[in-house]
């Protein structure tokens, strides 16, 4: 998979993902350090990547815009270092690969994963 790592995560994630056979870039190497979340999402979608982040704002943007992509993985663990969370992320990528290719928002922590397929739509009430 092609994965863009958000600014709020360590650039050390790049080598972890590349060693696992993925293509990975840290946002700091491809975009402006003060880019908006919308700009990061647009780059991710335009270039066929999924976004790996620790930021909840991306899920909110996907919900408000009802976008069909890009896929986003939000890591919600206390320790988000590659040393601690490597297996958590790699297992998520493997387990939900099909969902991620179709378009999904995945929130993951040490105990559970929540997968929501894109586009995120609000339930209509009468």
Long-range contacts (C-beta under 8 A, 24 or more apart in sequence): 1-50, 1-93, 1-97, 1-100, 2-47, 2-48, 2-49, 2-50, 3-49, 3-50, 3-51, 3-52, 3-93, 4-30, 4-40, 4-43, 4-44, 4-47, 4-49, 4-50, 4-51, 4-52, 5-52, 5-53, 6-40, 6-51, 6-52, 6-53, 6-54, 6-55, 6-58, 7-33, 8-53, 8-54, 8-55, 9-52, 9-53, 9-54, 9-75, 9-80, 10-80, 10-81, 10-82, 12-81, 12-82, 13-52, 13-82, 13-89, 16-82, 16-86, 16-89, 16-90, 17-89, 20-90, 20-93, 22-93, 25-49, 37-61, 41-67, 41-70, 41-72, 44-70, 45-69, 45-70, 50-100, 52-89, 54-80, 58-105, 59-105, 59-107, 59-120, 62-105, 62-118, 62-119, 62-120, 63-120, 63-122, 66-119, 66-120, 66-121, 67-118, 67-119, 68-103, 68-118, 68-119, 69-103, 69-118, 70-103, 71-99, 71-100, 71-101, 71-103, 71-104, 71-105, 71-106, 71-118, 72-104, 72-105, 72-106, 73-100, 73-106, 73-108, 74-105, 74-106, 74-107, 74-108, 75-108, 75-109, 76-107, 76-108, 76-109, 77-108, 77-109, 77-110
